């Protein structure tokens, strides 16, 4: 299904899709921490510790829920592992390290990665 789906989006700039999804995943990491910090403050009965410049909490929570759902339901296990290691890890990991650790060859890895990016983009309504 993945290869056929990619063919449906032939007129879409793959580089722009990858850049947009990578940015969303990077923001997702920070938003998850922000939500955990908010819950912790609420449990302790403490008001925000820092000035709030972008007060739309519902939007932030919805982004986290939707990306969680995309990662859980739109990707297979291999795609999810690639995305987690490449974009959600606390350390920067090179592609070659990921595909060697996963026992994939270079072509397989980049196909799975491309499929995962397009699946996430589709699930989030980016494309």
N, C-alpha and C positions, 0 to 999 in steps of 0.2 A: 504494500500500500504506500509506503514512504516514497518510493521512486516515482510512482504515478502521481502522487500528490505534488511532488516537486515540479513535475512537468506542467501541472495546472498553473503554476506561478512563474512561468518562463519569462514573463515581461517584468518581473519584479527584480529590483537591484539587490542581489544576494548580499553584497557587502553592506548595504544600508540596513538590511534586515538583521544581519549579524551584529552590527554596531548598535542598533536599537535594542535588541534582545540582551546583549551584553550589558548595556547601560541599565536596563530594567533589573537584571539579576544583581548587579552591583548595588543598586538602590535597595533592592529587596533585602540584602544582608543587613544594611543599616536600619531599614524599617523594622525588621524582626527584632533587632536589639532595642530599638526605640519602644516597641510594644512591650517587651519584657521589662524595660525600665519603668514604663508607665504602670504596669501591673504591680511591680515591686513598690512604687511610691504609693499606689492606692492601698495596698495591703498594710502599709505602715502609716497610712493616713497623712502623708506628706504632700504638700502642694508642689508644683513643678519647681525644680531646683535651678533651672536656667530659663532665660527669656524664651518665649515661644514666638517665633517669627512667622511660622506657617501653621496656623492652628487647626487645620482640617484633619482631625483625628479619624473621622469616619472614612475619608478617602485613603488615608494611609493603611488603615485596617483592611479595607477592601482590596487594595493592591496586594497586600500580604496574602490574604485568603485566596485571591485569584491565581497568584503565582504558585502558592502551595498546591492548589488544585491542578494547575497545568503540569507541575512537576510530578505529581502523584498519578494523575489519570491520563495524561497525553503522551507520556514517554514509556518506552519499555525499560527493562532493568539496565541494559547496556547504555542506552541513551542517557538515562538518569545518572548513572555513575560518571559518565563523561562530563555532564553538565556540573554535577556536584564537585568533581575534582578540578575542572577547568575554571569555573566561575564562582563557586560558593565556598571554596577552600580559603582558609585564613592565610595560606601562603601561595605565592605565585608558582604554578607548576607548568612546565613546558609540555607541549603536545606529545613530543617524543617519549617523555617519561610516562605519560598517561597510557599511551598505546602499548608501550613495552610492558608496563605493569599489568595491563589488562590482557596481554597475550594476543593483541590484534596486530595486523600489519597496517602500514601507513594508509593504504587505500581504504581498508575497512573502517579504520578510525575516522577518517575525514568524511566518509559517507554517513556513518552513524552521527557524527557531530553535526553535519549539515541537516540531516533529517531531524535531529533533536531541536536545533535552532528554529527550523521551519514549523515544527509541531508546536513549540512554545509560542511562536509568533502567531500562529493560527488560533491557538487556544486563548490567547490574550486579546485577540481582535486587532493585532498590529497589521496583519495581512488578511 
